[in-house]
Amino acid sequence: MDYANHAAIVTGGASGLGGATAKMLAAKGCKVAIFDLNEDAGQAAAAEIGGRFFKVNVADDASAADAIAAAEAAHGVARILVNCAGIAPAIKTFNREYVPHPLDGFRKAVEVNLIGTFNMISKVSARLAQADPVGEERGVIVNTASVAAYDGQIGQAAYAASKGGVVGLTLPVARDLASHAIRVVTIAPGIFWTPMLAGLPPAATESLGKQVPFPSRLGKPEEYAQLVDSIIANPMLNGEVIRLDGAIRMAPK
């Protein structure tokens, strides 16, 4: 699929994995819309790549619908959707005082990571399915899961469950959209350098990197974006979840 002049939407595109992906897509000639809640970072990221920023809560029906319509009015129908918006709570099933995991916290992780991802998929694909094909396909959707979907650690019940849901929806949604020539692929990153890790001391991030068999370091957001590029370019990649993790298998803690 030729990127040039096609519209793309990147959720969580203000920074981290989404930020690197937005830059890559813009460099390939896409008209990029960044969907994020961080207005300052989002505006700055959009200005840097010549894109547009929309303040969006991906888990909210109206917020997502309005932003998708506005992005389409600006750039045309989105041929590429990359879902990177997410949160990573760390709460045990109950704490040392035997207080159960707050249900609102579990619910929020599922709403943002899983429901938000599906909300964007369903709304973007419904519009894309009505567009003319480009060659043999109409477009590509890339989701972000996590190795936590398989190797969830202590305190990651909500996060792992939400990302496991993203893994689980990949194949059935790909099958739903196959007759419309829209592909769906999910990336399950390992330990990557993102704003979630930015507050850790250097010794802590170095220790995390050493857990990766090879290369023994944190993943770079640009390496995530590189895989997005490869997924878009290869029409036989569909309905699959790809681990991008340097062969790590997470220990309990």
N, C-alpha and C positions, 0 to 999 in steps of 0.2 A: 504494500500500500504506500503510495507516494504521499508524504506529509504535506508537501508545499501547498499553502493557502487553505488547508483544511482547518476546521475548528476543533479545539480540544478543551476539555474541562479537567482540572486537577483539583481534587478536594484535599484539604490540608496542604495546599500548595504554597503557603507563606514561608515554610522552612522545612528542614530535614529532608526526608525521602521525597515528599511532594515538591519541595522547593527545587531540588536537583532535577526532578522529572520535568517540572515546568520550564526550567532553563534549557534542558535538552530538547524538548518539543519545540520551543521557540527557535532554537538554533537550527532545527530541521525545517523551519518554515511554517510552523503551525501558528494559528491565531489562538492564543492561550487565554482561557478564563480561569483565574484562581479563585476557588471557593474556600473560605476560611473564616474563623471567628475573630482572629487577631487582625484588627483593622490596620494598625500602624505597620506591622510586618507585611501584611498582605498588599497594602498600597505600595510599599517600597519594593517588594518583589515584583509586582506587576509593572511598575515603572522601569525597573532594571531590564526586563525582557521585552518591553513594548506590548504588554498584555493588558488585561482588564481584571480588576479585583471586584468581588462581590462578597459582602458579609453574609455568611450562610450558616445556619444550623442544619446540618445534613439530616438530622433525625426528625426535623420538623417538616410536616407535609407542605404547608404553605410557603415556608422559607425556601425550601428546595425548589418547589415548582416555580415560584416567582423568579428566582435567580437563573434557573435554566432557561426560562422564557426570555429574560433580559440578555443573557449571554448569546442566545440564538439570534435575537434582534441585532446584536452588535457584530457577531462573527459568522452567522449561519448555523445550520444544524451541526451539533458536535459529532464528529466521526470517531473521536477518541475520548474515552472517559477513563481516568486513573483515580481510583479511590484510595487516598492515603490518610484521610482524616481519622483520628483515633485517639483514645486515651488509654493509660496503662495504670490502673489502680493496683495497689499492693496491700491487701487486707486478708488476714487469715479467716478461716471459717468461724472461729470465735477467738477472742483475745485472752490474755493472761487472767483476766477477771471473769472469764467465761461469759462475756457479753457477745452475742452472736453478731456476725457480719451484718452491718446495716443493709437492709434490703434496698434502700434507695441507691446506695453505692453500686450494688450488683446490677440493679436495673439500669442505671446510667451507662455502665460499661456496655451492656447489651444494646441499649438504645443507640449509642454513638457508633460503636464498632460494627455491630451486625445490622440493626434496623437502619441506621444511617447509610450503610453500604447498599443494602437492598433498595432503599428509598431512591437513591441516586440511579441505581441500575434500572429499575422499573420505569422511572420517569424519562431518563435519557433514551433508553432503548425504544420506548413507545413512539418517540418523535423520530428517532433514527430509522425505524422500520418503514417509515413513510417516505424516506428520501430515496433518490435513485442510487443504485449501486455504483461503486468506483471499482471498475474491473469486476472481479468475481465476488467481492464482498462490500458490505455497507460500512462496517466499522468494527472497532475493537474495544472491549472493556477489560481493564486490568484492575484487580482487587488486591488489597494487602491483608494477608493473614499474619501469621507469626509461627515460629517453631514452637511457641508456647501452646499452640493448638495440639501438638503431639507430646511435648516435653514440659508441660506446665510445672512451674516451681512452687514451692511453699509461698503462700500469699497471693497466688495468681488464679484463684478459682474463677473470679469474674472475668478477668482478662482472657484466660485460656478458653473458657466457655464461649465467650463472644467471638474469638478468633476461630475456634472450632466450628462455629456456625458459618463463618465465611468460607471455610474449607468445604463444609457440607453443602452449601448452596451452589458451588462452582459448577459441578456437572449438570444438575437439573436445570439451572438457568442457561447453561450453554446449549442444552437440548431444547429448551423452550425457544431460544433465539436462532437456532440453526436454520430453520426454514426461512428466516429473514436475513440470512448471510451476515450475522453479527457474531463475532467470536467472544468468548469469555475465558480468561485465564487469571489465576491467582498466584501471587508470589508470597512465600512464607519466609520472611527474612529472619536471620539469626540476630546476633548482637551487632547493631549498627550505631554509628555516631549520629545521634539526633539531639534535639533540644532536651529530650527527657533525661539524657545523660550529662548534659552540659554543666549541671550543678555539682557533679561528683568531683572529688579531688583527683589529680592526675594519677596517683597511685592506685586508686580504685578502678579507673578506666583501663589502666595498664593491666591490672589483674584480670579484668573481664576479658580483655583481648587475648591474654595467654591461655584462656580456656578453649580457644578456637584451635583445632588441630592444625590447619593450614589454610590460608596464611594466619599466623598467630597474632591477630590484631582485630580491632573493631572494623566492621564493614564500613565502606564509604558510601554516602548517599549517591554519589555519582555511579557507583557500581550497581545500585538498585536501578537507577535511571537507564544504565546500559542494558539491563535485562528487559526493561520496558521496551526499549528500542528494538531489541531482538524479537520480542513477542509480536510487536506490531509488524515487523518485516516478514515474519514467517507464517504463511497462511495455514500451515498444518498444526500450529499450536492452538489447541482449543480444548476446553473442558478439563484442563489440567491444573494441578497445584505444584509449583516449583519451589523447592527449598533453596534458599540462597544464604548459606550459613557456614561455609568453610568446613563442613563435615562435623559441626558441633552437635552433640546430644546433651541437652541441659541436665545437670545434676539437680537433686531436689532443692538445693539452695547454694 
